[in-house]
Amino acid sequence: MSDLTQRQIKILKCVVEEFIETADPVGSETLEKKYALGISSATIRNEMMALTQLGFLKKGHLSSGRTPTSMGLKYYVRNLMAPKNLSVSDEIGAKEKIWEYRNEFDRLLHETIKELAQRTKSMAIVTTDQGTIYSCGASNLLEEPEFFNIDVAKTVLSLIDNANFWHEIIKKAGSLNPESTEIVHLLIGEDLGMEHLEPCGFIYQNYESGPHRGIIGIVGPARFRYSYVVPVVDYFAELLSTISR
């Protein structure tokens, strides 16, 4: 990956965080006024053009502003994001919600993704080693601007029960990076392999609970509030891995 200057890194971070907040393309004037970068709008614009040429940003369809590409979002998550870990009370609250189902594994999965979907305002999914998939929270997607597009919404909803699709893209991600030690498992846009999933993202983590193993994760817009949802997904995967042993 191309090396970025400190100024470019700072601008990329601001663009991603503004895009996550607003879902709109970000212009140089917005960055100059809102983020106190200490440089002119013209300089910001030139750096945004450079970031576009490097593949971290792309031009908006109906605007002169820029939005982050999947590469830009991944760079942010892996290098710039400051995770906001759950508080002790939130961890205890989540555990209490699902503790009583620790001896009923299918029910445990249902309750876990119900809680995960509620906390992340996304669609949560979990798979098993038998190829079963459970999902919860699909209605949350319809609150996000990306899913006002009927083609995007229909495509995602059609995949809810398609366990093969989720297993295949996870397998593909593993084969592309067989030596990867990435802590964050993140698929965005073109990683998902379907035209209408370009504005979507999928964050997942592996779990292993006794004889059971699979993945648990969330589906939503590519502009997840990553600093919050990544630690939440990690926590629920860890919880699922330990609670029913």
Sequence and secondary structure as in RCSB ss.txt:
>XXXX:A:sequence
MSDLTQRQIKILKCVVEEFIETADPVGSETLEKKYALGISSATIRNEMMALTQLGFLKKGHLSSGRTPTSMGLKY
YVRNLMAPKNLSVSDEIGAKEKIWEYRNEFDRLLHETIKELAQRTKSMAIVTTDQGTIYSCGASNLLEEPEFFNI
DVAKTVLSLIDNANFWHEIIKKAGSLNPESTEIVHLLIGEDLGMEHLEPCGFIYQNYESGPHRGIIGIVGPARFR
YSYVVPVVDYFAELLSTISR
>XXXX:A:secstr
     HHHHHHHHHHHHHHHHH S B HHHHHHHH  SS HHHHHHHHHHHHHTTSEEE SSSSSEEE HHHHHH
IIIII       HHHHHHHHHHHHTTTT HHHHHHHHHHHHHHHHTSEEEEE TTS EEEE HHHHTTSGGGGSH
HHHHHHHHTTT HHHHHHHHHHHHHHSTT   SSEEEEGGGG SGGGTTEEEEEEEEEETTEEEEEEEEEETT  
HHHHHHHHHHHHHHHHHHT 
